Structure formats: structure tokens, C-alpha cells
């Protein structure tokens, strides 16, 4: 029996009509569909494809054992996630080795800070794996502001809000154009770093880009606001133009 293929399918920033033709075809015809989610939640990737799955599709939700309950620096964090990804890989690999194709739903692009990468590196030596690229969430966010993110020779810097404040500040100071992801509970740290770098007044906060409930506002106008997981901060470049 020939092995099935595991497809890491990028779903883009959140709107179904921003899926690629290839992603749409794979999702609608999938017999086995896997997706990541937080325990007790529907899962954003799964919600994006509501109404698209075949009636007889077999779903495999992969529930993170930990998200923000313990610090990233706690040794248990990597231990728990490593065991989790190993278990998920074993299930998906077993399906593929039995000749079944599996579609793994991925928010944004599978190779851009996505959980699928942890399956990909474990699966690639054993079964066929294909990745379907997609529009990233940050592209949806800066497009929502109605202004180009980069001009001319601008250097675009992407930072994680989970970084320590000193590293954030250094990255922000060196950036021409800036994207900060994984905001959430890190918002005040990001604010301070932007203020110290002199870029706070130029920063925009975008929530739920391309999804229902999308909002775009200057970060300075969102003082005291609790940001959701799906929020991104951008500072537009002002580089060379004719």
C-alpha cells in the first residue's frame, strides 16, 4: 500500500475567500482533517473552514496541553509541547502509512510561526508531506490599515511580543517598518518599548484582520484595552519613493 500524503494547508488571515484555489480544493475534499486548538475552544483554524468540510470528514482536533499557563522559560513547557507534538505526529503518520491523505488546517502560512512546522519536521522523513502556502496574518493586518507597509529600501522587521523588553526595544529601534505579533498579555511591554523607541504615536493596532469584528486604530487610542490573541501592531515604513 502506498502512503498517503499529509498536507499542511495555509488558510490565510481568516476570510474564506482569501484561501488559494488549491487550499479550497483540498479542504473541501478532505477525508481526514486535523487542526490545532486550545482545550475547550473550537479552534480558529477550524472556524475559518466552517461550512466547507465534507459531511463525512473525520476530524482530529489537536489540543495544546499548555499555552500561557506556565512561562516559556519553564523546562516543563518544552517537555509538554514536545510530547504533545510527538503524539499528534504518531496519529497523523499512522493515517498516512495506511494510505490515507490528511489535511492539517493552518492559520496564516504553515511555514510562518505556525504549529504545523513541528509536525512537518517529524513527519518529513517518514511520509510524503506537502505544504500549501497562504497569505500571512500580518499581510491582512497591514492591508487593513489602508497604507503600504514598506517603501523603497525599507527593512521590514517582525518581532514577537513574547520577547524580553530589551530585545523588543533594540529590534524596534532598528526597524524601518515594523510588525509585532503575539500581543495579548504582552501589550504593556510592547507599548513601553515603542514609546522608548519614539514610534508609539505611529503604531497601529489591528484586531481580527480580515475576520468578522475587524478593528483598526492607532495604538495610542487603545490605552487600557485588553487585546485578543488575534491582534497585530504595525508601524509603516516611510522609505524612498519617486
PyMOL commands that set and color helices and strands:
alter all, ss='L'
color gray80, all
select helices_A, chain A and resi 16-18+21-29+44-48+75-97+116-123+137-144+165-174+184-196+200-202+219-222
alter helices_A, ss='H'
color red, helices_A
select strands_A, chain A and resi 5-10+32-38+58-64+102-106+128-132+156-160+177-181+203-207+215-218+231-235
alter strands_A, ss='S'
color yellow, strands_A
deselect
rebuild
show_as cartoon
